[in-house]
């Protein structure tokens, strides 16, 4: 087995391994898999991805294709690109302001009524 790459985190490692296996490439993960620490960061979260030496070039190609696809994909902030009404995007500050105003007005009133 030859080292292909390393990733940070179990979820990302399992996604990479599943992607490689979907293309018929045998992948093995080595590192902080299913460890006793639930939350790992930095080098503690490093997981190495290994593939057979004869499949190394194919695996690199699969990772390259996935990286290019991710780069060319539309940004996630385009989810509302078809919505022409600017009101839909600016409605939440009004709800927050209404909630703050309601608490500011009703709070002292309820304190006065209940003699708190």
C-alpha positions in Angstrom: 0.0 0.0 0.0 1.2 3.5 -0.9 0.2 6.7 0.8 -2.1 8.8 -1.4 -3.0 11.7 0.9 -4.1 12.6 4.3 -7.2 14.3 5.6 -8.3 15.8 8.8 -11.3 14.1 10.4 -13.0 10.8 10.3 -16.0 12.0 8.2 -13.8 13.5 5.5 -11.6 10.4 5.5 -14.6 8.1 5.0 -15.9 10.2 2.2 -12.6 10.1 0.4 -12.4 6.3 0.9 -16.0 5.8 -0.3 -15.3 8.0 -3.4 -12.2 5.9 -4.2 -14.1 2.6 -3.7 -16.9 3.8 -5.9 -14.3 4.0 -8.7 -13.0 0.5 -8.0 -9.9 1.6 -6.1 -9.1 -0.2 -2.9 -8.5 2.3 -0.1 -7.3 1.9 3.5 -7.6 4.4 6.2 -5.0 4.6 9.0 -4.9 7.0 11.9 -7.4 8.4 14.4 -10.3 6.3 13.3 -12.9 5.5 15.9 -10.5 6.5 18.7 -11.4 7.2 22.3 -11.4 11.0 21.6 -14.6 12.2 20.1 -13.3 15.6 19.1 -9.9 15.8 17.5 -8.1 18.7 16.0 -4.7 19.3 14.4 -2.5 16.2 14.1 -4.8 14.2 16.3 -7.4 14.3 13.6 -4.9 13.3 10.8 -6.0 10.2 8.9 -3.8 8.8 6.1 -5.3 7.3 3.0 -3.5 4.4 1.4 -4.1 2.7 -2.0 -2.3 -0.1 -3.8 0.7 1.1 -5.8 -0.7 -0.1 -9.1 -3.9 2.1 -8.5 -2.0 5.2 -7.3 -2.3 7.1 -10.5 -6.0 6.3 -10.9 -6.6 7.4 -7.3 -4.8 10.7 -7.9 -6.9 11.3 -11.0 -10.1 10.7 -9.0 -9.1 13.2 -6.3 -8.1 15.7 -9.0 -11.4 15.4 -10.7 -13.3 15.9 -7.4 -11.2 18.9 -6.7 -11.9 20.5 -10.1 -15.6 19.7 -9.7 -15.7 21.4 -6.3 -13.9 24.4 -7.7 -16.3 24.8 -10.6 -19.5 24.3 -8.5 -21.7 27.2 -7.8 -21.1 28.9 -4.4 -23.6 27.9 -1.7 -24.7 31.5 -1.4 -26.4 31.2 -4.8 -29.2 29.1 -3.4 -31.6 32.1 -3.6 -30.3 33.4 -6.9 -33.8 33.1 -8.5 -35.5 35.2 -5.8 -35.8 38.7 -7.2 -37.4 40.2 -4.1 -34.9 41.9 -1.8 -37.5 41.8 1.0 -37.1 38.1 1.4 -33.4 38.6 2.4 -34.0 41.5 4.7 -36.9 40.3 6.7 -35.0 38.6 9.6 -33.6 41.8 11.1 -37.2 43.1 11.5 -38.2 40.0 13.4 -35.2 40.3 15.7 -36.0 44.0 16.4 -39.6 43.1 17.1 -38.6 40.4 19.6 -36.2 42.8 21.4 -38.9 45.5 21.5 -41.5 43.0 22.8 -39.2 41.9 25.6 -38.3 45.5 26.5 -41.9 46.6 26.7 -43.5 43.6 28.2 -40.7 42.9 30.7 -41.2 45.9 32.9 -44.9 45.7 32.5 -45.0 42.1 33.8 -42.6 43.0 36.6 -45.0 45.8 37.7 -48.1 43.6 37.4 -46.6 40.7 39.4 -44.8 43.0 41.9 -41.5 41.1 41.3 
